[in-house]
Amino acid sequence: ERYIVDLVSATRGHGPASAEAAQYIQVGVSPRGTLALDKCARGHAWMQGRDQVNAEDIRAVAHDCLRHRLALNFQASADGVTTDEVLDSLLKNVAIA
């Protein structure tokens, strides 16, 4: 749960891991995005035959779950940065709790 909250918080500019991505984010992921990420990660873990979610489950569904919930600014467009690249940066930099 902490990892999911940390990822979503980083989209809103909270925490040291968000510094690189924050320059491109206009609107971060909402609390409903947190719930969606949690539910999708649970579903992914269940499909893998497990009862508990691990960080790999969260990473496996993060792009599909958060891509449309993240609004990038004009700077991202000007630099050719995509939402997937911003999410990649966050997944790489947010520490697994």
N, C-alpha and C positions, 0 to 999 in steps of 0.2 A: 504494500500500500504506500509506503513512504517513497519508493522509487517513482510510482505513478504521480504522486503529488509533486515531487521534485521536478519531474519532467514538465508537467503542466505549468508549474510556477515559473520555470525557466522561460517559457514562452511569453510570460508577462514581465520579464526583466528582473526576476528575483533570483538571487544567488549568483555565485561567481561563474558558473558554467554558462550563463546566458550572455556573457559579454560579447562574444563573437557573433552570435545570432541576433542579438537585440537590435543591432543597427539596421536590420532588414525587416523587423516585425512591426506592423502598425497596430494590429489587434491580436492579442494572444488567445489561447484556447480557454473556453469558458468552463465553469464547473460541470456543466453537462458533458463536456468532452472528457473530463476526468472519469465520470461514471461510465461513459461509453468505452473508454480504454480499459477500465477494470472489467467490464462485462465481456468484451471481446477477448481479453487475455485469458479470462476464465474459460471461455469457450474453446480457445486454442489449446489450453492445457488439457481440457477434457478430451478433445479430439486426439491428443497425443497419448491418452490413456493415463493421465495423472490427475490427482485430486487437488494438487496445490500449484499455484502459479509461480513461475520463476522469472527472472529477468529476461530470459530468451523468449518467453511467451509474450511479454510486453513489447519487446523489440520487434517480434514477428508481425504484430498487428498495428504498431504505432503509426506507420505511414498511412495505411488505409483508414485508420480511425481518426487521425488528426489532420490529414492533408487539407481537407475542405474546411476545417475549423480555424485555420490560421490565415490571417490576412497580411500579406506582405506590403511594404510601402513602395513608393516610387523609386527609392534608391536601389531596391532589390531588382526592380524591373530594368533600371538603367544599367546595372552591373550584370544583368543576365542570370541572376540567382533565382533558383526555383524553390518552391516550398519543400520539395524532397531534400534539397541540399541543406536547407536550414534545419530540417528535422534530423538529417544525418549528423550535423554538427552538434545538435543537442544530445542525441543518443550517444555520441562519442564522448561528450564532455560532462554530462551529468553523472555523478558518482552513484553507483548502485548501493542503496542503503541496506 
